[in-house]
Amino acid sequence: MALFKKKRDGSISVHLNGAGRTFVGEIFNQVVAAENDPHHEWHLSMNPPINPSANSDDPLATFSRQKEMASNSELAQMTINEDTLNPGEAYAWMTSLNLALRATVGLHNLSDEESLQMLDPEVRQYVVSIQSLLFGLADCL
């Protein structure tokens, strides 16, 4: 069974068991912690833009990006136990999972499949699990 399924009304049903929800909830907690704690290992990877040349010296663009990230990750945290997500909530899940993946990739200097295969098996499974969740959500949005 798919992890996520789009319903006729546009909402998205979540098919995660307790362990799956715990895993995703811990990811959301890490994202929120990284946004708020400048000493968190993910913090630096949370704030730079994906395209640094687009707004590298624009503090308003930086603030806007940080505000959106915080709103999405907090919404994702609040909806972790929901069986059905509206598209906005699903988008919050997707952006929060993407931030976690981006932070993990940066932390472990992953640049290709070979570097992924060289990771500790537990970290590799973590990355692959986040990717699977992201692909499942993307199919529904």
Short mmCIF file of the C-alpha atoms (twelve columns), coordinates in Angstrom:
data_MODEL
# 
_entry.id   MODEL 
# 
loop_
_atom_site.group_PDB 
_atom_site.id 
_atom_site.type_symbol 
_atom_site.label_atom_id 
_atom_site.label_alt_id 
_atom_site.label_comp_id 
_atom_site.label_asym_id 
_atom_site.label_seq_id 
_atom_site.Cartn_x 
_atom_site.Cartn_y 
_atom_site.Cartn_z 
_atom_site.pdbx_PDB_model_num 
ATOM 1   C CA . MET A 1   0.000   0.000  0.000  1 
ATOM 2   C CA . ALA A 2   1.181   3.509  -0.766 1 
ATOM 3   C CA . LEU A 3   2.253   5.716  2.133  1 
ATOM 4   C CA . PHE A 4   0.071   8.546  0.843  1 
ATOM 5   C CA . LYS A 5   -2.984  8.526  -1.370 1 
ATOM 6   C CA . LYS A 6   -4.798  11.456 -2.926 1 
ATOM 7   C CA . LYS A 7   -8.534  11.360 -2.350 1 
ATOM 8   C CA . ARG A 8   -11.237 12.621 -4.694 1 
ATOM 9   C CA . ASP A 9   -11.791 15.717 -2.575 1 
ATOM 10  C CA . GLY A 10  -8.106  16.698 -2.974 1 
ATOM 11  C CA . SER A 11  -7.072  15.714 0.538  1 
ATOM 12  C CA . ILE A 12  -4.299  13.207 1.122  1 
ATOM 13  C CA . SER A 13  -4.688  10.144 3.304  1 
ATOM 14  C CA . VAL A 14  -1.671  9.140  5.368  1 
ATOM 15  C CA . HIS A 15  -0.959  5.419  5.660  1 
ATOM 16  C CA . LEU A 16  1.841   5.335  8.222  1 
ATOM 17  C CA . ASN A 17  1.895   2.946  11.149 1 
ATOM 18  C CA . GLY A 18  2.963   4.032  14.627 1 
ATOM 19  C CA . ALA A 19  6.659   3.518  13.932 1 
ATOM 20  C CA . GLY A 20  6.375   5.480  10.691 1 
ATOM 21  C CA . ARG A 21  4.643   8.381  12.428 1 
ATOM 22  C CA . THR A 22  7.265   8.323  15.185 1 
ATOM 23  C CA . PHE A 23  10.037  8.438  12.570 1 
ATOM 24  C CA . VAL A 24  8.425   11.342 10.693 1 
ATOM 25  C CA . GLY A 25  7.575   13.141 13.944 1 
ATOM 26  C CA . GLU A 26  11.213  12.939 15.049 1 
ATOM 27  C CA . ILE A 27  12.262  14.428 11.719 1 
ATOM 28  C CA . PHE A 28  9.833   17.326 12.167 1 
ATOM 29  C CA . ASN A 29  11.101  17.853 15.723 1 
ATOM 30  C CA . GLN A 30  14.689  17.946 14.445 1 
ATOM 31  C CA . VAL A 31  13.780  20.497 11.762 1 
ATOM 32  C CA . VAL A 32  12.078  22.773 14.304 1 
ATOM 33  C CA . ALA A 33  15.012  22.386 16.705 1 
ATOM 34  C CA . ALA A 34  17.512  23.195 13.951 1 
ATOM 35  C CA . GLU A 35  15.590  26.316 12.973 1 
ATOM 36  C CA . ASN A 36  15.634  27.617 16.545 1 
ATOM 37  C CA . ASP A 37  19.023  26.475 17.849 1 
ATOM 38  C CA . PRO A 38  22.071  28.112 16.246 1 
ATOM 39  C CA . HIS A 39  24.240  25.298 17.649 1 
ATOM 40  C CA . HIS A 40  22.197  22.466 16.121 1 
ATOM 41  C CA . GLU A 41  24.203  20.504 13.550 1 
ATOM 42  C CA . TRP A 42  21.581  21.229 10.872 1 
ATOM 43  C CA . HIS A 43  21.161  24.941 11.611 1 
ATOM 44  C CA . LEU A 44  23.561  26.315 8.999  1 
ATOM 45  C CA . SER A 45  22.069  24.206 6.230  1 
ATOM 46  C CA . MET A 46  18.552  25.431 7.072  1 
ATOM 47  C CA . ASN A 47  19.065  29.086 6.243  1 
ATOM 48  C CA . PRO A 48  20.960  29.513 2.988  1 
ATOM 49  C CA . PRO A 49  18.871  29.868 -0.157 1 
ATOM 50  C CA . ILE A 50  18.886  27.045 -2.675 1 
ATOM 51  C CA . ASN A 51  20.049  29.574 -5.278 1 
ATOM 52  C CA . PRO A 52  22.432  31.867 -3.334 1 
ATOM 53  C CA . SER A 53  22.874  34.350 -6.181 1 
ATOM 54  C CA . ALA A 54  19.132  35.082 -6.206 1 
ATOM 55  C CA . ASN A 55  19.072  36.956 -2.893 1 
ATOM 56  C CA . SER A 56  22.381  36.598 -1.111 1 
ATOM 57  C CA . ASP A 57  22.375  40.154 0.238  1 
ATOM 58  C CA . ASP A 58  18.642  40.616 0.715  1 
ATOM 59  C CA . PRO A 59  17.732  40.384 4.421  1 
ATOM 60  C CA . LEU A 60  14.000  40.594 3.646  1 
ATOM 61  C CA . ALA A 61  14.220  37.562 1.369  1 
ATOM 62  C CA . THR A 62  16.154  35.700 4.067  1 
ATOM 63  C CA . PHE A 63  13.555  36.620 6.706  1 
ATOM 64  C CA . SER A 64  10.687  35.586 4.430  1 
ATOM 65  C CA . ARG A 65  12.330  32.194 3.758  1 
ATOM 66  C CA . GLN A 66  12.952  31.622 7.484  1 
ATOM 67  C CA . LYS A 67  9.366   32.551 8.355  1 
ATOM 68  C CA . GLU A 68  7.952   30.160 5.748  1 
ATOM 69  C CA . MET A 69  10.234  27.334 6.925  1 
ATOM 70  C CA . ALA A 70  9.189   27.830 10.542 1 
ATOM 71  C CA . SER A 71  5.490   27.963 9.679  1 
ATOM 72  C CA . ASN A 72  5.693   24.802 7.570  1 
ATOM 73  C CA . SER A 73  7.681   22.764 10.060 1 
ATOM 74  C CA . GLU A 74  5.426   23.781 12.948 1 
ATOM 75  C CA . LEU A 75  2.334   22.886 10.893 1 
ATOM 76  C CA . ALA A 76  3.929   19.547 10.023 1 
ATOM 77  C CA . GLN A 77  4.540   18.915 13.728 1 
ATOM 78  C CA . MET A 78  0.927   19.748 14.596 1 
ATOM 79  C CA . THR A 79  -0.493  17.383 11.959 1 
ATOM 80  C CA . ILE A 80  1.725   14.349 12.584 1 
ATOM 81  C CA . ASN A 81  -1.167  12.281 13.963 1 
ATOM 82  C CA . GLU A 82  -3.705  13.230 11.300 1 
ATOM 83  C CA . ASP A 83  -5.002  10.499 9.021  1 
ATOM 84  C CA . THR A 84  -5.891  13.031 6.312  1 
ATOM 85  C CA . LEU A 85  -3.959  16.114 5.238  1 
ATOM 86  C CA . ASN A 86  -5.197  19.005 3.151  1 
ATOM 87  C CA . PRO A 87  -2.829  20.086 0.351  1 
ATOM 88  C CA . GLY A 88  -1.328  22.860 2.508  1 
ATOM 89  C CA . GLU A 89  -0.549  20.439 5.312  1 
ATOM 90  C CA . ALA A 90  0.916   17.929 2.858  1 
ATOM 91  C CA . TYR A 91  3.077   20.724 1.415  1 
ATOM 92  C CA . ALA A 92  4.264   21.507 4.969  1 
ATOM 93  C CA . TRP A 93  5.206   17.855 5.422  1 
ATOM 94  C CA . MET A 94  7.027   17.828 2.103  1 
ATOM 95  C CA . THR A 95  9.015   21.011 2.748  1 
ATOM 96  C CA . SER A 96  9.970   19.850 6.245  1 
ATOM 97  C CA . LEU A 97  11.099  16.452 4.987  1 
ATOM 98  C CA . ASN A 98  13.017  18.179 2.210  1 
ATOM 99  C CA . LEU A 99  14.807  20.384 4.742  1 
ATOM 100 C CA . ALA A 100 15.781  17.294 6.737  1 
ATOM 101 C CA . LEU A 101 17.077  15.585 3.619  1 
ATOM 102 C CA . ARG A 102 18.986  18.695 2.565  1 
ATOM 103 C CA . ALA A 103 20.551  19.004 6.029  1 
ATOM 104 C CA . THR A 104 21.525  15.326 6.119  1 
ATOM 105 C CA . VAL A 105 23.011  15.472 2.631  1 
ATOM 106 C CA . GLY A 106 25.041  18.529 3.591  1 
ATOM 107 C CA . LEU A 107 26.154  17.101 6.919  1 
ATOM 108 C CA . HIS A 108 27.448  13.916 5.280  1 
ATOM 109 C CA . ASN A 109 28.734  15.537 2.064  1 
ATOM 110 C CA . LEU A 110 26.585  13.340 -0.148 1 
ATOM 111 C CA . SER A 111 27.098  14.185 -3.776 1 
ATOM 112 C CA . ASP A 112 26.358  10.966 -5.628 1 
ATOM 113 C CA . GLU A 113 25.186  7.384  -5.294 1 
ATOM 114 C CA . GLU A 114 28.683  6.207  -4.404 1 
ATOM 115 C CA . SER A 115 28.941  8.529  -1.388 1 
ATOM 116 C CA . LEU A 116 25.489  7.368  -0.283 1 
ATOM 117 C CA . GLN A 117 26.576  3.715  -0.462 1 
ATOM 118 C CA . MET A 118 29.655  4.479  1.657  1 
ATOM 119 C CA . LEU A 119 27.532  5.798  4.536  1 
ATOM 120 C CA . ASP A 120 26.843  3.949  7.725  1 
ATOM 121 C CA . PRO A 121 23.873  1.645  6.925  1 
ATOM 122 C CA . GLU A 122 21.660  3.370  9.498  1 
ATOM 123 C CA . VAL A 123 22.262  6.825  8.008  1 
ATOM 124 C CA . ARG A 124 21.815  5.452  4.491  1 
ATOM 125 C CA . GLN A 125 18.442  3.950  5.504  1 
ATOM 126 C CA . TYR A 126 17.464  7.306  7.032  1 
ATOM 127 C CA . VAL A 127 18.210  9.113  3.747  1 
ATOM 128 C CA . VAL A 128 16.411  6.508  1.637  1 
ATOM 129 C CA . SER A 129 13.390  6.596  3.961  1 
ATOM 130 C CA . ILE A 130 13.101  10.380 3.682  1 
ATOM 131 C CA . GLN A 131 13.400  10.097 -0.100 1 
ATOM 132 C CA . SER A 132 10.594  7.524  -0.181 1 
ATOM 133 C CA . LEU A 133 8.350   9.777  1.887  1 
ATOM 134 C CA . LEU A 134 9.112   12.725 -0.375 1 
ATOM 135 C CA . PHE A 135 8.391   10.741 -3.548 1 
ATOM 136 C CA . GLY A 136 5.111   9.527  -2.064 1 
ATOM 137 C CA . LEU A 137 4.002   13.038 -1.158 1 
ATOM 138 C CA . ALA A 138 5.112   14.482 -4.471 1 
ATOM 139 C CA . ASP A 139 2.947   11.952 -6.309 1 
ATOM 140 C CA . CYS A 140 -0.073  13.283 -4.415 1 
ATOM 141 C CA . LEU A 141 0.544   17.012 -4.782 1 
# 
